[in-house]
Amino acid sequence: MKTLLVTLIGDQTIPNVQFIKDKQDDKTLFLFVSTKKMEEKGVKDWIINVCKIEEDRAFTIIVDQFSLNDIEEKLNELNYDEYDKLIVNVTGGTKIMSHAVTEFFKEFASEIFYLTGIGNTILQVHPKTKQSVKSLINRINLDEYLLSHGFEMKGGKLSGIPFVYTQKFISLFLSNENSYSSVFRTLRDLRSDGKKKYDVNTVDGLSGFLEEIEFPLSVAKRQIITRPEIKYLTGEWFEEYIYYRFKQELNISDENIKTGIILSKNNTQNEFDVVFLFNGNLYTIECKTSIINEEFNLMLDTIYKATALQKNLGLYSKSNIFTLSSKENKEVQEAHFERGRLFNIDVFCREDIINCTSIAQLLKIQPC
């Protein structure tokens, strides 16, 4: 059976990718109804890439997104009699495009669908049936979500230090933050110079510190500390703490949650502390052990970074900031929360994190 699947191209790619992956087979051909602006952005290419559509199975018409006549004329240029089945997804594009394409294909023996944005449900708008609301079977993973927005993902390797130690270390950090501050400054200096390993006896105070915190992998006994271990101690432990709490509470698979990844798009790279996909929604989390910096306002800088990234990750993304700075001690101020809310970014501080029984509920996520 020869099937034509019609897709309207717009800024929101996820509904199109979900639908295509659910409906396509090795005999499906694809018609993309696009615009000049979307072609320049490369949106259709992102969809083709993530859905692994072969070049000779896809063709495109470029329409005026605000002209009913132009859309109808362009659609009329094609012959649809050669297809056994016409499947149309009118979720994307502009409202004018959706309306024009719906009215056009109603004249054929076609099935027309609209993704509701609620869970994985789709609405069959033509022909109407008693069970017009259906569910998509195929779900996308984190890598596919990011590819759908033109991003390539790199990195995401954990330190290998057990979560049970990380749980212990957060208590040590909160109880001894001030007394450990000089050692942390030394470790940050070591991290910045880029060497792969150091003899702990050559770094003032480091051997005693490692012994006091009972650092795993027998680092003190080996007399060597490696660069990955330094990165862990200078902040990545907090990222892994947040990573593991979400992973365990929500039972997220390894492929759908990452920490310390780099996303590349248009020769621009951005680092994400924790990223995960849950129920089709993308959550990004910036992790800061402290937002206090004498040179600039680190909290506001983090909010602006999260805002800039979120606008490129679609309607189904939500950015959050987690910090171990304190609200009670006025390190995190009401102005920070207000600025975050202004950009639809939630800020959670020390009291939120250590007092909550479920970190997922802070984000108002309910486990399945």
Secondary structure as UniProt FT lines:
FT   STRAND          3..8
FT   HELIX           14..23
FT   TURN            26..27
FT   STRAND          28..34
FT   HELIX           36..41
FT   HELIX           43..51
FT   HELIX           55..57
FT   STRAND          58..62
FT   TURN            65..66
FT   HELIX           68..76
FT   TURN            81..82
FT   STRAND          85..89
FT   HELIX           95..105
FT   TURN            106..107
FT   STRAND          110..115
FT   TURN            119..120
FT   STRAND          121..126
FT   TURN            130..131
FT   STRAND          133..135
FT   HELIX           142..147
FT   TURN            148..150
FT   STRAND          152..155
FT   HELIX           163..176
FT   TURN            177..180
FT   HELIX           181..193
FT   STRAND          197..199
FT   HELIX           200..202
FT   TURN            204..205
FT   HELIX           206..212
FT   TURN            213..214
FT   TURN            217..218
FT   HELIX           219..222
FT   STRAND          224..226
FT   HELIX           227..231
FT   HELIX           232..236
FT   HELIX           237..250
FT   HELIX           254..256
FT   STRAND          257..265
FT   TURN            266..267
FT   STRAND          268..278
FT   TURN            279..280
FT   STRAND          281..288
FT   HELIX           298..310
FT   TURN            311..312
FT   TURN            315..316
FT   STRAND          317..323
FT   TURN            327..330
FT   HELIX           334..342
FT   TURN            343..344
FT   STRAND          346..348
FT   HELIX           350..355
FT   HELIX           359..362
FT   TURN            363..364
//
